[in-house]
Amino acid sequence: MVNDFKDMRPRIEKKQAALADTRPRITLSFYRYIHLEDPKAFRLKLLIIWTELGCMGRIYVAYEGINAQMNVPKENWEKFDAWIQAQPELAGVPYKLAVEEGQIPSFYKLTVKVRPKVVADGLDDSSFDVTNTGEYLTAKEMNEYIDDPEAVVIDMRNVYESEIGHFEKAIKPDVDTFREELKLVPELLKVHKNKKIALYCTGGIRCEKASAWLKYQGYANVKHLKGGVIDYKHQVEREGLENRFKGKNFVFDERLGERVGDEVISHCHLCREAKSDTHYHCKNQICHVLFLGCDDCIKKHDGYCSTWCRLTDKAPSGLKKRFARYYNRYFRPTQFKKTRLRAVAE
């Protein structure tokens, strides 16, 4: 029965349909750690109602809860919210509304998957108290931590996220995944063990688990930014606070970023000279790596991350298929894996 709701249309057809649906949409994210007795049944329930409401997004459910990033047609927002509030598992869950909508839909299909965890962290949850999380910090308090020499601010996101935007003073671990970060951060913080520690991430979910993990590791004074960077931006605007976040906030949807600070703090990965915080996926679908590109380089290289990718993309189909099988087996990065591309030499 679940498979009846699987969208079997080709990727390009889904994207074209999403672009043709010009209804205004509200992009949001939310999460909740709560025990679900039957994640598969819960998944099916979400698919049925959210398909009816025209929602699109990427949602993970697990025995430990739900992690949702999605958009909702504005005309159906009240129905969506009413349904959420009527569910015992979701009532009162705080929404993180997008800072800005892009020129294209944030998502172009609805995907709800059952996963072992709502965020891949590599931790054995039975080995520590996952509910013993740090206290929340407001935007005002985060700003105070940034100014406090006895406080440490640490970015719990991946390096391709912090590259384009981060808080002043933040420690930015050089990692590709949250799993790597949870291994590295306790070591990085050893010299700051007696200081106040503030964690932040995109919407807050990674910091929930990370704060409990650090407390288990002996870091007693750990707090985390409520609602992450997304809600920080809204709090700053509502309360007239100084915005201490520099640059762009990376998001895991078609927009690939929201403007939070006015500065562009990163550089094009191709020329290494021009300022750019606009991400692209390499036009060569075999590669599809994520990279930063300036307008001139994107035009010069026709959307490819390198001359090599541009040339191999034009190879005969039989050769491309053989190479794709080899590449996908041994080298393919995850969708949002960082890349430190060498300057293109031509």
ZIRARA-V812024 format. One record per residue. N is the residue number from 0. PHI is phi as a letter, one per 20 degrees, with the letter a starting at -180 (none if undefined). BURIAL is + if it has 16 or more other ideal C-beta (glycine too) atoms within 10 Angstrom, else -. Layout:
N/PHI/BURIAL, N/PHI/BURIAL
This chain:
0/none/-, 1/f/-, 2/f/-, 3/f/-, 4/d/-, 5/f/-, 6/e/-, 7/e/-, 8/f/-, 9/g/-, 10/g/-, 11/f/-, 12/f/-, 13/f/+, 14/f/+, 15/f/-, 16/f/-, 17/f/+, 18/f/-, 19/f/-, 20/e/-, 21/e/-, 22/f/-, 23/g/-, 24/c/+, 25/d/+, 26/e/+, 27/b/+, 28/c/+, 29/b/+, 30/b/+, 31/b/+, 32/e/+, 33/b/-, 34/f/-, 35/d/+, 36/f/-, 37/c/-, 38/g/+, 39/f/-, 40/f/-, 41/f/+, 42/g/+, 43/f/+, 44/f/+, 45/f/+, 46/g/+, 47/f/-, 48/f/-, 49/f/+, 50/f/-, 51/f/-, 52/e/+, 53/m/+, 54/f/+, 55/c/+, 56/r/+, 57/c/+, 58/c/+, 59/d/+, 60/c/+, 61/b/+, 62/g/+, 63/e/+, 64/q/+, 65/b/+, 66/c/+, 67/c/+, 68/c/+, 69/a/+, 70/c/+, 71/c/+, 72/g/+, 73/g/-, 74/f/-, 75/d/+, 76/f/-, 77/f/-, 78/f/-, 79/f/+, 80/f/-, 81/f/-, 82/f/+, 83/g/+, 84/f/-, 85/e/-, 86/e/-, 87/g/-, 88/f/+, 89/c/+, 90/g/-, 91/n/-, 92/f/+, 93/f/-, 94/e/+, 95/d/+, 96/e/-, 97/g/+, 98/f/+, 99/b/-, 100/e/+, 101/e/-, 102/f/-, 103/d/-, 104/g/+, 105/f/+, 106/c/+, 107/c/+, 108/b/+, 109/d/+, 110/c/-, 111/c/+, 112/c/-, 113/e/+, 114/c/-, 115/f/-, 116/b/+, 117/f/+, 118/c/+, 119/f/-, 120/d/+, 121/m/-, 122/e/+, 123/e/-, 124/f/-, 125/f/-, 126/e/-, 127/b/-, 128/e/-, 129/f/+, 130/e/-, 131/e/-, 132/e/+, 133/f/+, 134/f/-, 135/e/-, 136/d/+, 137/e/+, 138/f/+, 139/f/-, 140/f/+, 141/f/+, 142/f/+, 143/f/-, 144/f/+, 145/f/+, 146/e/-, 147/e/-, 148/f/-, 149/e/-, 150/c/+, 151/c/+, 152/d/+, 153/c/+, 154/e/+, 155/e/+, 156/d/+, 157/e/+, 158/f/+, 159/f/+, 160/e/+, 161/f/+, 162/g/+, 163/e/+, 164/a/+, 165/a/+, 166/f/+, 167/g/-, 168/m/+, 169/f/+, 170/f/+, 171/c/+, 172/g/+, 173/e/-, 174/c/+, 175/e/+, 176/c/+, 177/f/+, 178/g/-, 179/f/-, 180/f/+, 181/f/+, 182/f/-, 183/e/-, 184/g/+, 185/g/-, 186/f/-, 187/f/-, 188/e/+, 189/g/-, 190/f/-, 191/d/-, 192/g/-, 193/e/-, 194/e/+, 195/f/+, 196/c/+, 197/d/+, 198/d/+, 199/b/+, 200/b/+, 201/f/+, 202/c/+, 203/o/+, 204/f/+, 205/f/+, 206/f/+, 207/g/+, 208/f/+, 209/f/+, 210/f/+, 211/f/+, 212/f/+, 213/f/+, 214/f/+, 215/f/-, 216/e/+, 217/o/-, 218/e/+, 219/f/-, 220/d/+, 221/d/+, 222/c/+, 223/b/+, 224/f/+, 225/f/+, 226/m/+, 227/m/+, 228/f/+, 229/g/+, 230/f/+, 231/g/+, 232/f/+, 233/f/-, 234/f/+, 235/g/+, 236/f/-, 237/f/-, 238/d/-, 239/m/-, 240/e/-, 241/f/-, 242/e/-, 243/d/+, 244/e/+, 245/d/+, 246/n/+, 247/d/+, 248/e/+, 249/f/+, 250/c/+, 251/e/+, 252/b/+, 253/f/+, 254/f/+, 255/m/+, 256/r/+, 257/c/+, 258/f/-, 259/d/+, 260/d/+, 261/f/-, 262/f/-, 263/d/+, 264/d/-, 265/d/+, 266/c/+, 267/g/+, 268/f/+, 269/e/+, 270/e/+, 271/m/-, 272/d/-, 273/f/-, 274/f/-, 275/a/+, 276/c/+, 277/d/+, 278/e/+, 279/c/+, 280/e/+, 281/g/+, 282/f/+, 283/f/+, 284/f/-, 285/f/+, 286/e/+, 287/l/-, 288/f/+, 289/e/+, 290/b/+, 291/e/+, 292/c/+, 293/e/+, 294/g/-, 295/f/-, 296/f/+, 297/f/+, 298/f/-, 299/f/-, 300/d/+, 301/l/-, 302/n/+, 303/e/+, 304/e/+, 305/a/+, 306/f/-, 307/g/-, 308/f/+, 309/f/+, 310/f/-, 311/f/+, 312/f/+, 313/e/-, 314/f/-, 315/g/-, 316/g/-, 317/f/-, 318/f/-, 319/f/+, 320/f/-, 321/f/-, 322/f/-, 323/f/+, 324/f/-, 325/f/-, 326/f/-, 327/f/-, 328/f/-, 329/d/-, 330/c/-, 331/f/-, 332/e/-, 333/f/-, 334/g/-, 335/d/+, 336/f/-, 337/f/+, 338/b/+, 339/d/-, 340/f/+, 341/f/-, 342/g/-, 343/f/+, 344/d/-, 345/c/-
